Amino acid sequence: MLELSVCIGSSCHIKGAYNVIQTFQQLIEEGGFHDRINFKSGFCMKRCQHPGVAVLVDGEEHHVSPEAPGDFFNTRIMPKIL
Ligand code: FES
């Protein structure tokens, strides 16, 4: 089970965390990946200074552009669950 967590702290919220969460939820739903991805949101991950929304994939830190969360999902998450 892949652990996927999106930061919903105030800085990431302003950067577009809501859009990232919505997109990830939609892609998980469409692909029927609930049994492969444990999707959560979490409070500030202390990475506010980085551009993009803080995301942890199995504990690995990433910073996702709110304009292209689908690209991130396809290139960084999909290969880990297929
Ligand atoms: S608010 Fe997201 S890392 Fe701080």
Boltz pocket constraint, residues with backbone or C-beta under 6 A from the ligand:
constraints:
  - pocket:
      binder: B
      contacts: [[A, 7], [A, 8], [A, 9], [A, 10], [A, 11], [A, 12], [A, 13], [A, 43], [A, 44], [A, 45], [A, 46], [A, 47], [A, 48], [A, 54]]
      max_distance: 6.0
